[in-house]
């Protein structure tokens, strides 16, 4: 039987805590009970039950002694299994790191703990954050809570389902090509990827270093903004982190925050044959609604759509090949039990048995595009496409506040339906990888529902560094248009 507790927003939760001496402990026990009741979803690889209860009791005691509440006091948060938490297992969903214990905290985790958050567990994910369905984990697939026979999206599927199924208040994932926004879309929640560098990558297991960003899952924009305000900012441990912390205002319905925006969209994206007809129709109707409500919404030409996915998979797999070379069974990772005939054979045995099929596929692709005979034909060309995309975004945001796109071509699909065609799954990233290639902040807003009963979202992007304005616009649209 579940304990009586209800979470809506951090603000309301903190008001509850002021009136409830053991409020943090009540919250933690509520989520622990729900996690146990929904274990079949496989959203968690490990739950820190005793530790979470002990921290909740400490926070309750401090609050009763008169200590002020920190920004995330008692907020129950889960971490994707690619984010380092000192003294806890960090496996990246892979046998390669099975049993590995993190020696330090990610910067984001340090900042969460400093502001009173409670880390309740680590979430399942596609191995080394490579996948779009969360079926590639070495520890079993994750199920969508709205329909357990459908995928939750990936690679941060466990983190998305943890929020979707009310198994925590918020969660952190990582987004290299849409791995926060796409599962948020499939699960009917908010998924936010900030401007590249807004959140330190220190302590995040690397997939594609020029593309990776820690992202945030939640159910209300205000809470996402509160977490971003805490964990964002410069970091001496990450040279790619922004040198200045972004000013993040908590979105509100203040009339000064509500004005008709100027919005761009790519006609080629909405007309693309991969897009589900019902999603296309809904987005066209939404554009009409925005225009009727006073927004300027205009199509801008974009002839690079079909180059986005190839460029992304050339660059991301090249970076993966480099980043994962350290996992050889000597410096890091799994060691095969097969007696080695040579050092080369030893490495091959370790990596063949430690890495899953999808990770091996991407390492091979990346090694190929970096090889001497193909570097210019693939890697250099992909970098040129990336430069063209950055130039295009600079042009778009000279005249518009936001760019809207679908988040994914279809709603969540049945488990196993994409396993025979990895290329089709790669192509399904067509709408999300754009933000990673260009460093833009992006969000998936849970605005719509398909006639098959599954949710789908609207993806909204804004210029680099304008995260606060993007969150306010998202708040406005969710407040007005959410079904």
N, C-alpha and C positions, 0 to 999 in steps of 0.2 A: 504494500500500500504506500502510495506516494505522500510525502509530507506536504502540508498546505503552504505553498509559497508561489508567488507569481512575479515574474520579472517583465518589466516593460521598457524602462530606460534607466541609465545610470543615475540620472537626476532623481527619479522616483525611488529607486533603490536606496539612495543615500538618505532620502527623507524617511524611508522605512527604518533604516538603521538607527537614526536619531531617536526613534521611539521604541526600538527593540533591542534590549541588552545583548541577546545572543543571535542577532540577525545574520551575521556572517556565517555562523555555524549552521543556522537553519538553511541558508542558501546552499552551502556546500553539501549538506546531507540530502537536500532535495535533488541536486544534480547527480550525486553519487547513486541515488536510488533510480533515477531515470536512465543513467548509463547502464546500470545492471539490467533494467527492464528491456533495454533496446540493444542488448549485446549482439543480436543477430545482424545488426546493420554493419558491424565491424568498423565503426568510425574511430575507435580508440585501439591503439596497440598496447597502451599501458595507462593505468589510472593511478594517480598518486593519492590514494584515499587517506591514509594516515597523515601524510604530510599536509594535505589540503585542510583536513580537520584541525590539525595543530596550528596551522597559520591562521585559520579563521578564528580559533579561540584566542590567539594572541592579539589579533586585531580588535576583537570584541572587548578584550580586557583593556587594551590601550585606549579605546574610545570611551569606555566607562570611567577611566581614570582622568579623562578630560583632554586627551591628546586630540589635536585637530585631525579631521579626515583628509587623507591625501586625495589627489585627483581621481585615482582608481581604487580607492579604499574598498576592499572586499569584493572587487569585481572578479568574477570567476572566468578565467580565460584558458583556452587550450592551444597547444602549439603543434604545428605540422612537424612531422618527424624528419625535418631537415634543418631545424633551428636548435642550436646548442643550448642546453640547460645543464649547468655544472652538476656532476654527480649523478646524472640520469642517462639512461641509454639513449644513444643517437644512432639509428640504423639506416636512415634514408630509405626505408622500405625495402632494404636489400640484404641478402645473405652475406654480401661482401663486408658489411659492418655489423653483422650479428654479434651482439654481446658487447659492443664498444660503448664505453662510458665517457661522456664528454668531460673534458678537463677544465672547461671555462664556460661562462655564459656568453651568449650572443649579446651584443650591445642593446638590442631591442628588449631582451629578457631582463637585463640589468635595470633598464629604465622602467619596465613594468613593475618589477619588484620594489623599486625605490618609491613608487607611487602607490603602493599598497595592494597591488593585484595578487590574486591567488591563482597559481598555475595548477590546474586539476589533472592534466594528463597530456600525452602526446598522441597525435592523430595519425591514422593510416594515410598513406599516399602512394602514388605511382613511384616505382623504384627510381631513386635519384631524380625525382620530379619530372620524369619523362613519360608522358602519357596524357590522354584526353578523357579517360574513362574510369580511372582508379581500379582497373583490372590487372595492372602490371605489378602490383605489390607482391613481394615474396611472402607476405603474411596474409594473403587472401584478399579478395575483392571487397569493395565497399558498396553498400546498397543504398539507393535513393529512398529516403523515408516516406515520400509520397507514394511510391510504387516500388517495392523491394525487388521487382523484376526488371527495373530499369537502372541504368548507370547514373551516378551522381555527378559525373563530369570529373575532370582531372587537370592537373595532377593532385590538386589539393582537395580531393573528394571527401576525405575524412574530416577535414576542418570545416568544409561546407555543411556536411550532414550533421556535425556536432551542433552547429548553430540552428540549422533547419529543424532538427528534432528536439530542440530545447534541452541539449545535453551540456550546455555551458552558456554564458552570456554573450561572449564574443570569442573569436579565434583568429590566430595568425596563420597565414599560408605563404606561399611564394608564387610569383608570377613571372615566368620567363617568356611565355608566348600566349598568355591568357589563362594561366592555371589558377587564378583567383576569380576572374570575371566569368569564365565559362561554367565552372561548377556552381557559382552563385546563380547564374542564369538557369541552369538545370534544376536547382533546388528551390528557387523562388525566394532568394534572400539578396542582400546587398553584398557585392564584392568590389573592393576598392584597391586599385594599383596606383600608388602615388607617382609623382615625377621621379625619374631615375635619379638616385642619389639622395632623395628626401629622407629615406630611412637607411641607416647603415647596414651593409651586408656582412659586417663582421659577425662570425658565428653562424652564417647561413651556408650550408653545404652547397658548393658551387656547381652549377650546371653550365650556363652560358654567362660569363661574368659581365659582359657589356649589356646584357638583357635582363638579368635577374633583379627582382625587387621583392622585398617582403610586402605582403598585402594584408588587408583586414577584412574579415567577414563580420557582419552584424545584421540586425533587423531594423535599426533606425539610423539615419544619417548622423544625428547628434552624437551617438555613441562612437561611431567610426571616427568622427572628427576629434572627439576627446582622446581616443587611443592614439591617433596620428599626432596630436599635439604633444603627447607624452613621449612617444618612441622616436619621433623624427629629430633631425638636427645633425650638426657636424660630429665627426668622430675621428680622432687621431688614428684609430686602428683601420680606417677605411679611406683610402685616398680618393675614392670615387664619390664619397659622400659630399653633399653640397656644403660649401664653406659657410653659408649662413642658414640658420634655421628658418624654415618657412613660417610665417605668421598664420596660424590657423584659428579662425574665429568659429565659435560654435553656431551653427546655422539656427535661424529663428524666423518667425513670421513678422518681424518688424517691417513695416511698410517701406522703409528705406532700403531693405534688402530685396524688394520685389520690383522688378522693372522688366519690360518686354525685352528678351535677349535677341541677339542676332545669331542665328543658327545656320550652319552649313550642313549639307549632306552630299554624299557621292551617289549620283543617280545610278552609276554602274554597279554600286554595291547592292542597292535595293533591287535592281533589275537582273542581278546575277542568277544564272540558272540553278545554282546550288541552293538558293534560298527557298525554304518552304513557302508555298503560295499563301498560306494563311498568315504567316509572319509578315510576308511582303505586304499583303492587304492591310494588316493591322498597323504597320509602320506608316504606310501611305495615309491612312485615316488619322494617325497621330500627328503627322505633319500638317494635315488640313486643320486639325483642332488647334494646334499651336498658332497657325496663321490667323484663324478666327479669333483667337484670344490676344492678338496684337503683336505676336512675335514676328520678326523677319526670318523666314525660313527659305533658303535658296539652295538650289543644286549648284555644285561647282564641278567642273570637269576633272576627271581623274582617269588617266589611261594606264595606270601602273598596277591595277588591282591583281591581275593574274601573275604579276612578278613578285608579289609580296611573299607568298608561301615558299616558293623556291629559294628566294634570297634568305628568308628566315632559316630554313632548314640547312642551307649551306653554312651560314654563319654559326647557328646554334650548335650544330653537330661538330663543326670544327673546334669550337670552344670546349665542347664536352670531351672531345678526343684529348685535348690538352689537359683539361682539369682532372679527368679521371685516370690519367696516366700514372698518378701517384698510387693508385690502388693496385699494387702488384703482389700483395701477400708478404712483402718484406717491410717496406716503409709503413704501409697501411693494409688492413683488410685480411680477408679470408685466405687460408692456406689449404690447398688440396692435400688429401691424404695419400695421393698417388706418388710413389717414390719417383723423384725426378731423374731423368737421364742426363739432363743438362740444365744450365741456368735458364736458357731460352724456353725449354720444355716446362720448367718449373713455373715461370711467369704465365705461360699459356694455360697450364692446368689451373692455376689459381684464378685467373680472370675468366676462364670458360665456365668454371663451376661456381664462382662467386657472383658474376653478373647474370641477370636474366636476359631473355631473348631481345626485348626491346632496347635495353641499354647497349647490348652488344651490337645491334643493328646501327644505332646512332654513332657509336664509337667508330665502327667501320666506315660509315658514310663520312664522318668528319676526317678520319685519317686519309680517305681517298681524296677529298677536295683539297687537302693540304699537301698532297704529294707533289713532287717536283713537276711531273708531267701535266698536272691538272690545276695547279694553284691559280694561274692567271685566268684560265677558262672558267673557273667556278668561284673561288674565293674572292679574287679581285673584282670580278663582275658583280658579285653579290654586294660587295662594299660600295660599288658605284651605284647600284640600285638604292642602297640605304641612304646615300648622300642625296639622291634625287627625292626620296621620300621626305627627308628632313627639309629640303628646300621647299617642297610642296606644303608641308605643315606651316613653315614660316610664312608662306604666301597666304594660306587660308586664315591664319589667326591675325593677320593684319586687318582683316575686315569683319571677323566673326568672333563671338564669345565662346562658341562651342561647336563641335562636330558630332553628329549623331550617326550611328551605324547599328546594324543588328549586332547582337553579342555572338550568336551562333547560328548556323544555317537551319537547324532543326531544334525542336525540344529534345529532352532526354530520350534516348532510344533504348531498346531492350538490351540487357546484358548479353554479351557474346556476339552481337550482331555485326560488330566491326572487326572481329578478330582475324578474319580471313583477308582483309584488305587494308594494310597499314597506310597505303597511300591515300585512301579515302579519308582516313582519320586525320592525316596530316593536312589535307585540303580543307577539312572542317575548321581549321584554325584561321581561315582566310580573313576574318573580321577582327580578330584579337591581336595578332602578331604585329599589326601596324603600330600600336602604341609602344611596344617594346623596342622595335627597330628605331623609333624616333624619340624615345624617352619621355613621351607624353603621359600625364596622369589620365587614368581611365576608370570608369565605374560602370557596373551593370546594375540597372535599376529594375526591381521586380514589379513591373507595371501591368503585365498582361497574362492571360491564360488561354491556352490552346483548346480547341474543342475536344482533344483527346484527354483533357483533364490536367495536363502538365503545364507548369508555368513557363514563361519565357520573358526575357528582359529587353530593355533598351540600353545600348552602350553609348555613353556620353564621354567625349574627350575634350580637353581644353589645352591651352598652351602650357609649355613647361613652366613650372613655378607658380601656376595659378590654381593650386589645389584648393585653397579656401573658397575661391569663387565657384569652382566646380562643385564643391560640396554644398554651397548655398543654393546653386541652381538645382542640384539634385533634390535637395530638401523641398524646394518650391514645387517641383514637378511631382514628387511623391505625395506631397500634401494635397495637391489638386487633382492628379490624374490616376492615382493608384486604384485599381479595380477593387 
